[in-house]
Amino acid sequence: MPPVTLNAIKRLREKAHYVEAQINLQHDASQLWRYIINTDIIDKKIGLSPLKYTFVPKVQGGSLIYVESSDGWLKEAYQEIPYQWLPPHTFSVERAYSKGLFRYFRGEWQLTNKATGGCLLTCRYYYVGKYLLPLKKSVQNELDKVVAIYKDIDKRLPSHQTVTTDVFFQPATETQEKIKALQQAWETLMPNSIIPANVAEYVCTAPDKKVFILRPFEIADYYKLPRMDVLRFCLLATKQGFLEMSWDILCPSCRGAGKHTSRLIEFSPTAHCTACNIQYDAQFEQNVEVTFRPKPQWRTLDTASYCAGSPAATPHIWAQVTMDPQEQRTVQLDLPEGMYRFTSPTMQGDLQGYVTDGIDDKQAIETLKLTLGEAFPLRHTQRFASSLHVEIENIQDDWQILKIEKMDYQGRIATAALVTTLQDFRDLFSSEVLRPGVQLGISNITLLFTDLKGSTELYEKRGDASAFALVQAHFDIMTTIIARYHGGVVKTIGDAVMAVFTDHLEAVQASVDILRGFTSYNQNHSVEEQLIIKLGLHKGACIALNLNEKLDYFGSTVNLAARVQGIGEGDDIILSAVIYQAAQAWLDTCTDLTVNAFTARLKGIQESHTLYRISLKPSS
């Protein structure tokens, strides 16, 4: 099918008939929005056939979207002009057909809040049929089915929506036997915890695609559980064969998985997204996600696409505007507090800004002008008004897409950088390593190096067996605390330890607890059994790689962290300036600590560095 032209679309728009439905709903637009836009689930519920998507790359960037479906003898094919949406009030989609009973379809949805409460939902289906076929009745029937779903959604939502309410989940009562069987199988993985029961319920009741891509943090947030505990449970369930683990390289634009593999050793450092028409590299802490799915005996899943372009398919994209060739339009964005990024598949760069609620700032931008077809203007991060008018001009002879991303999405996923730093992962999946020769960049990670002071003398005085037992006791103290703060031991070298954390504050907190732990240990042991620990911390970019069949880290950040630890005198923590500045506010609350700044030259490094020595105040 050749690409549809604007003139052809304009003629079809002029010829189109429409059917309309208006529904008064008891909930407001913001409560209903995430359900109404989930056209993938709704289309499946009303009995539409699965769709096959083909993406044809465009020279200037992005792709043309072609869709095919088959329902018995009836085969349809069309080009889809991408959805556009402005939450929580309006969304629409447009299609030009080459096969089937239609030549054209456009769906428009509008949610308007009412002063008395609730909202008015207006749905319009525009269509042009082939061969003068009387299609109004069949289009009306499809709309009636969708309206019935909307009414059911409104009915099933409670008057005061809670976090544990999702109208697309099956009622637990319908799958009680499966939930109970799975709960019993899992209860020994995490005894005396509600997590096995909650995850079992989620696996048995959540929509198919949520279960096919199980995200531990989504489950945790749904049930108000600690995120890291749910992630740990998923790792345990995978080790015991109940779940499968997947390493997914996410497209930086649509966040779809361009590649996924069940083993880290099969991981490829590059991927291509056919939908967005971009080649991209894997970054462990940015776009490599660890997800899970149940083994087939626990749940049969339908992963077919019924509407892949649905706004619900890309929750990180807050709003999307599709502009006709040479079109000018002004849209209003209602932006909650947060960071935002304006991007387009055919434009270089981006434009970033933020919204802060509750502050009257006359410098906040209320009107933004953008020209699609040029590079984004080079600007510092902007402050946007919560009600932002965007004046858009498309100077190209093709459709252009403007995406407004909400940049909090990264915090919803368990990144590979996070998972691989966890002690639980390293204990349970020690054989999971990258393929030899594959190196993956990590832009920011915190490294902890430790060493025992006077260990040589310890072996000489106490003998190998006794000294070795003390060294092992020292490892036990540190490993327990490192795991508690969601870090992991990469390796031990003699009596030295290298550990990693994705959260710099947790790394500092773990180091302080280690220092406290050894102080407590020494107070309860003889002089001959004293263990004097030296710790050093630094953070920055590094490379993850396979070294001696273990997942290891390499680079100048690693070298500097080791050198920082080497400055220690014993019973102290040495922090680089970048670590101290990031953790200063928390350190200021610790009344038992002394902090001293000093300047030193590190071994093998020419310039001097400002460092910070942390030690415990003498007990009174």
ZAMARGU-4260 file (C-alpha; in steps of 0.2 Angstrom, whole numbers, plus 5000, padded with zeros to 4 digits):
<rodrens>
0) 5000/5000/5000 | 5008/5017/4995 | 5008/5030/5009 | 4992/5040/5010 | 4993/5058/5005
5) 4986/5073/5014 | 4975/5077/4999 | 4968/5060/5000 | 4965/5061/5019 | 4956/5078/5017
10) 4944/5071/5004 | 4940/5056/5015 | 4937/5068/5030 | 4925/5078/5019 | 4915/5063/5014
15) 4914/5055/5031 | 4898/5051/5040 | 4898/5048/5059 | 4889/5040/5073 | 4890/5047/5091
20) 4887/5042/5109 | 4887/5054/5124 | 4888/5045/5141 | 4886/5053/5158 | 4898/5045/5170
25) 4900/5047/5189 | 4919/5048/5189 | 4929/5063/5183 | 4941/5063/5168 | 4957/5060/5178
30) 4950/5044/5187 | 4943/5037/5170 | 4957/5042/5159 | 4969/5027/5161 | 4955/5015/5157
35) 4947/5024/5143 | 4963/5025/5133 | 4967/5007/5135 | 4960/5003/5118 | 4970/4987/5117
40) 4961/4978/5131 | 4944/4986/5126 | 4946/4980/5108 | 4949/4963/5114 | 4934/4964/5126
45) 4922/4968/5112 | 4928/4954/5101 | 4939/4962/5088 | 4953/4951/5080 | 4971/4952/5084
50) 4981/4964/5073 | 4998/4962/5063 | 5008/4977/5063 | 5022/4982/5050 | 5033/4997/5051
55) 5041/5004/5036 | 5055/5016/5039 | 5054/5034/5034 | 5070/5043/5027 | 5068/5058/5039
60) 5065/5047/5054 | 5051/5037/5062 | 5040/5024/5053 | 5024/5022/5043 | 5012/5011/5052
65) 5003/4997/5042 | 4990/4986/5050 | 4982/4970/5044 | 4968/4959/5052 | 4958/4944/5048
70) 4940/4939/5054 | 4935/4924/5044 | 4932/4929/5026 | 4934/4947/5030 | 4952/4954/5028
75) 4957/4972/5032 | 4972/4982/5029 | 4975/5000/5033 | 4988/5014/5036 | 4987/5021/5054
80) 4991/5039/5057 | 4998/5039/5075 | 4986/5042/5089 | 4986/5059/5098 | 4981/5062/5115
85) 4980/5077/5128 | 4976/5070/5145 | 4964/5068/5153 | 4952/5075/5141 | 4954/5070/5123
90) 4962/5057/5111 | 4960/5052/5093 | 4966/5040/5079 | 4964/5040/5060 | 4966/5026/5047
95) 4965/5025/5028 | 4961/5007/5022 | 4967/4998/5007 | 4957/4981/5010 | 4940/4978/5019
100) 4923/4986/5019 | 4930/5004/5024 | 4940/5017/5015 | 4942/5028/5031 | 4940/5028/5049
105) 4943/5041/5063 | 4939/5039/5081 | 4938/5054/5093 | 4935/5054/5112 | 4932/5069/5123
110) 4930/5068/5142 | 4922/5084/5149 | 4921/5086/5168 | 4904/5093/5175 | 4902/5106/5188
115) 4891/5094/5198 | 4904/5080/5198 | 4908/5066/5186 | 4911/5069/5167 | 4902/5068/5150
120) 4911/5056/5138 | 4908/5060/5120 | 4913/5047/5107 | 4912/5049/5088 | 4916/5036/5075
125) 4919/5044/5057 | 4919/5032/5043 | 4919/5031/5024 | 4913/5014/5017 | 4917/5005/5000
130) 4905/5002/4986 | 4891/5012/4994 | 4888/4999/5008 | 4876/5003/5022 | 4889/5003/5036
135) 4880/5014/5048 | 4872/5000/5058 | 4888/4990/5060 | 4898/5005/5065 | 4884/5009/5078
140) 4885/4992/5084 | 4904/4993/5087 | 4901/5009/5096 | 4887/5002/5107 | 4899/4988/5113
145) 4912/5000/5117 | 4900/5011/5127 | 4894/4996/5137 | 4913/4994/5142 | 4914/5012/5147
150) 4899/5010/5158 | 4905/4995/5166 | 4922/5003/5170 | 4913/5018/5178 | 4902/5006/5188
155) 4916/4995/5194 | 4927/5010/5200 | 4923/5014/5218 | 4918/5032/5223 | 4935/5034/5231
160) 4947/5025/5220 | 4961/5016/5229 | 4978/5011/5223 | 4973/4992/5224 | 4958/4995/5211
165) 4960/4991/5193 | 4944/4987/5183 | 4954/4976/5170 | 4959/4964/5184 | 4949/4948/5185
170) 4940/4947/5202 | 4950/4936/5214 | 4935/4926/5218 | 4935/4919/5200 | 4952/4912/5201
175) 4953/4908/5220 | 4959/4890/5217 | 4973/4895/5206 | 4978/4909/5218 | 4978/4897/5233
180) 4988/4884/5223 | 5001/4896/5218 | 5002/4904/5236 | 5005/4887/5243 | 5019/4883/5231
185) 5027/4900/5235 | 5025/4902/5254 | 5041/4894/5258 | 5051/4906/5247 | 5047/4921/5259
190) 5039/4914/5275 | 5029/4925/5286 | 5026/4938/5272 | 5011/4944/5263 | 5021/4945/5247
195) 5019/4927/5240 | 5000/4929/5242 | 5000/4946/5233 | 5011/4941/5219 | 5001/4925/5217
200) 4985/4935/5216 | 4993/4947/5203 | 4999/4933/5192 | 4981/4925/5192 | 4971/4941/5190
205) 4980/4955/5181 | 4978/4957/5162 | 4988/4946/5151 | 5001/4958/5145 | 5005/4964/5163
210) 5008/4946/5168 | 5018/4943/5152 | 5030/4957/5157 | 5029/4956/5176 | 5037/4972/5183
215) 5041/4970/5202 | 5040/4988/5206 | 5022/4989/5198 | 5017/4974/5209 | 5024/4983/5224
220) 5016/4999/5221 | 4999/4991/5217 | 4999/4982/5234 | 5009/4996/5244 | 5023/4984/5247
225) 5042/4987/5248 | 5049/4988/5231 | 5065/4979/5234 | 5057/4965/5244 | 5045/4961/5229
230) 5060/4961/5217 | 5069/4949/5229 | 5054/4938/5229 | 5054/4937/5210 | 5072/4933/5210
235) 5069/4919/5222 | 5054/4912/5212 | 5064/4912/5197 | 5078/4902/5205 | 5065/4890/5210
240) 5058/4888/5193 | 5041/4897/5195 | 5046/4912/5185 | 5056/4916/5170 | 5068/4931/5170
245) 5070/4942/5154 | 5083/4955/5150 | 5075/4968/5139 | 5084/4982/5129 | 5071/4996/5129
250) 5069/5008/5115 | 5073/5026/5122 | 5058/5033/5112 | 5043/5021/5114 | 5051/5010/5128
255) 5046/4994/5119 | 5058/4980/5121 | 5069/4980/5105 | 5078/4964/5110 | 5075/4952/5125
260) 5085/4937/5131 | 5083/4925/5145 | 5101/4924/5149 | 5113/4938/5151 | 5127/4929/5142
265) 5116/4930/5126 | 5114/4949/5128 | 5118/4960/5113 | 5124/4978/5117 | 5114/4985/5102
270) 5096/4985/5097 | 5084/4992/5083 | 5067/4998/5086 | 5057/4995/5070 | 5042/5006/5076
275) 5053/5021/5079 | 5066/5017/5066 | 5081/5020/5077 | 5097/5010/5082 | 5102/5012/5100
280) 5115/5005/5112 | 5111/4996/5129 | 5114/5007/5144 | 5113/4996/5160 | 5106/5009/5171
285) 5095/5018/5158 | 5087/5006/5146 | 5090/4988/5151 | 5076/4982/5161 | 5074/4965/5170
290) 5056/4958/5169 | 5048/4941/5174 | 5034/4930/5168 | 5026/4915/5175 | 5029/4897/5168
295) 5015/4892/5156 | 5008/4879/5169 | 5003/4894/5180 | 4995/4905/5167 | 4991/4904/5149
300) 4994/4921/5141 | 4987/4930/5126 | 5000/4942/5120 | 4992/4947/5103 | 4990/4965/5099
305) 4973/4972/5097 | 4978/4990/5097 | 4997/4993/5098 | 4995/5012/5095 | 4985/5014/5111
310) 4990/5029/5122 | 4991/5016/5136 | 5005/5006/5127 | 5017/5020/5131 | 5013/5027/5148
315) 5029/5037/5149 | 5022/5048/5135 | 5011/5060/5144 | 5004/5068/5128 | 5006/5066/5109
320) 5002/5078/5095 | 5001/5072/5077 | 5002/5087/5065 | 4996/5087/5047 | 5008/5093/5034
325) 5010/5112/5034 | 4998/5112/5049 | 4998/5126/5063 | 4989/5122/5079 | 4989/5127/5097
330) 4986/5114/5111 | 4984/5116/5129 | 4994/5104/5141 | 4988/5101/5159 | 5005/5096/5167
335) 5006/5089/5184 | 5022/5092/5194 | 5037/5083/5187 | 5050/5084/5173 | 5045/5083/5155
340) 5054/5081/5138 | 5048/5086/5121 | 5054/5075/5107 | 5050/5071/5089 | 5056/5056/5079
345) 5061/5067/5065 | 5070/5081/5075 | 5087/5082/5083 | 5089/5085/5101 | 5075/5088/5114
350) 5068/5102/5125 | 5067/5098/5144 | 5057/5107/5157 | 5049/5105/5174 | 5033/5110/5183
355) 5032/5113/5202 | 5015/5113/5210 | 5010/5126/5223 | 5023/5139/5218 | 5018/5156/5210
360) 5032/5159/5198 | 5030/5173/5186 | 5045/5166/5176 | 5037/5150/5172 | 5033/5149/5153
365) 5015/5149/5149 | 5017/5149/5130 | 5029/5138/5120 | 5032/5139/5102 | 5039/5124/5092
370) 5043/5122/5074 | 5042/5103/5068 | 5055/5100/5055 | 5069/5109/5063 | 5081/5105/5077
375) 5074/5109/5094 | 5081/5125/5101 | 5096/5125/5112 | 5089/5130/5129 | 5093/5127/5147
380) 5080/5117/5156 | 5064/5127/5156 | 5051/5130/5170 | 5034/5127/5163 | 5017/5133/5170
385) 5005/5119/5174 | 4994/5125/5161 | 5005/5126/5146 | 5000/5133/5128 | 5010/5125/5114
390) 5010/5134/5098 | 5015/5121/5085 | 5019/5123/5066 | 5024/5108/5055 | 5034/5115/5040
395) 5036/5098/5032 | 5026/5090/5019 | 5023/5074/5029 | 5014/5071/5046 | 5025/5075/5061
400) 5023/5069/5079 | 5027/5079/5095 | 5029/5068/5110 | 5029/5075/5128 | 5037/5062/5139
405) 5035/5062/5158 | 5053/5058/5165 | 5048/5049/5180 | 5046/5033/5171 | 5064/5027/5174
410) 5060/5025/5193 | 5046/5012/5189 | 5057/4999/5182 | 5070/4987/5189 | 5086/4991/5178
415) 5099/4979/5175 | 5111/4990/5184 | 5101/4989/5200 | 5097/4970/5199 | 5115/4965/5195
420) 5122/4975/5210 | 5110/4966/5223 | 5118/4953/5234 | 5103/4942/5231 | 5106/4942/5213
425) 5124/4938/5214 | 5121/4924/5227 | 5107/4916/5217 | 5113/4919/5199 | 5132/4919/5200
430) 5133/4911/5183 | 5124/4925/5175 | 5138/4935/5166 | 5140/4945/5150 | 5147/4937/5135
435) 5166/4938/5134 | 5171/4954/5125 | 5154/4963/5128 | 5156/4979/5138 | 5141/4989/5143
440) 5142/5007/5149 | 5135/5013/5166 | 5134/5032/5168 | 5133/5032/5187 | 5137/5019/5200
445) 5144/5020/5217 | 5159/5009/5222 | 5164/5004/5239 | 5181/4997/5243 | 5186/4990/5260
450) 5202/4983/5268 | 5207/4976/5284 | 5221/4985/5292 | 5236/4975/5299 | 5229/4958/5291
455) 5247/4952/5288 | 5251/4954/5306 | 5235/4946/5311 | 5240/4930/5302 | 5257/4930/5309
460) 5251/4932/5327 | 5236/4920/5327 | 5240/4908/5314 | 5231/4904/5297 | 5216/4895/5304
465) 5212/4907/5318 | 5215/4923/5307 | 5205/4915/5292 | 5190/4913/5304 | 5192/4931/5309
470) 5193/4937/5291 | 5177/4927/5287 | 5168/4935/5302 | 5173/4952/5294 | 5166/4946/5277
475) 5150/4941/5286 | 5147/4958/5294 | 5150/4967/5278 | 5140/4956/5266 | 5125/4957/5278
480) 5125/4975/5279 | 5129/4978/5260 | 5114/4967/5256 | 5103/4976/5268 | 5106/4992/5258
485) 5103/4984/5241 | 5121/4983/5236 | 5131/4968/5231 | 5149/4961/5234 | 5158/4960/5217
490) 5173/4951/5223 | 5185/4949/5237 | 5204/4950/5235 | 5212/4943/5250 | 5204/4952/5265
495) 5198/4967/5253 | 5181/4969/5247 | 5174/4978/5231 | 5155/4981/5232 | 5143/4991/5221
500) 5127/5001/5224 | 5115/5010/5212 | 5110/5022/5226 | 5124/5033/5232 | 5115/5037/5249
505) 5112/5019/5253 | 5131/5016/5249 | 5136/5029/5262 | 5123/5022/5275 | 5129/5005/5272
510) 5147/5011/5275 | 5143/5020/5291 | 5133/5004/5297 | 5149/4994/5293 | 5159/5005/5303
515) 5147/5005/5318 | 5146/4986/5316 | 5165/4983/5318 | 5166/4995/5332 | 5152/4985/5341
520) 5162/4969/5336 | 5178/4975/5344 | 5170/4981/5360 | 5165/4963/5363 | 5181/4954/5358
525) 5199/4954/5365 | 5213/4965/5359 | 5220/4950/5349 | 5204/4949/5340 | 5201/4967/5335
530) 5197/4970/5317 | 5201/4988/5310 | 5192/4992/5294 | 5196/5005/5281 | 5182/5010/5268
535) 5182/5021/5253 | 5168/5027/5242 | 5167/5036/5225 | 5154/5036/5211 | 5154/5039/5192
540) 5154/5031/5175 | 5161/5014/5172 | 5160/4998/5161 | 5152/4982/5166 | 5160/4966/5158
545) 5164/4948/5161 | 5180/4946/5171 | 5185/4928/5176 | 5167/4922/5173 | 5160/4935/5185
550) 5150/4951/5182 | 5163/4965/5185 | 5166/4983/5183 | 5181/4993/5175 | 5186/5011/5172
555) 5194/5026/5180 | 5180/5028/5193 | 5184/5010/5199 | 5202/5015/5200 | 5199/5031/5209
560) 5187/5022/5222 | 5201/5010/5226 | 5214/5024/5228 | 5202/5034/5239 | 5200/5018/5251
565) 5219/5017/5251 | 5221/5034/5260 | 5211/5027/5275 | 5220/5026/5292 | 5208/5013/5300
570) 5192/5014/5308 | 5186/5027/5295 | 5177/5030/5279 | 5185/5041/5265 | 5173/5049/5253
575) 5177/5057/5237 | 5170/5075/5235 | 5156/5070/5224 | 5150/5057/5236 | 5151/5068/5251
580) 5141/5082/5242 | 5127/5070/5237 | 5126/5063/5255 | 5130/5078/5266 | 5112/5082/5271
585) 5110/5064/5278 | 5128/5064/5286 | 5123/5080/5295 | 5110/5071/5304 | 5122/5058/5311
590) 5127/5064/5329 | 5139/5050/5331 | 5150/5055/5317 | 5165/5066/5314 | 5168/5073/5297
595) 5185/5081/5292 | 5189/5088/5275 | 5207/5086/5269 | 5217/5087/5252 | 5228/5072/5246
600) 5236/5065/5231 | 5230/5048/5226 | 5242/5035/5221 | 5245/5035/5202 | 5235/5051/5200
605) 5244/5068/5198 | 5231/5081/5204 | 5226/5083/5222 | 5209/5078/5228 | 5198/5085/5241
610) 5192/5070/5252 | 5182/5068/5268 | 5186/5057/5282 | 5171/5050/5292 | 5174/5042/5309
615) 5164/5038/5325 | 5165/5050/5339 | 5173/5042/5355 | 5159/5034/5366 | 5157/5044/5382
</rodrens>
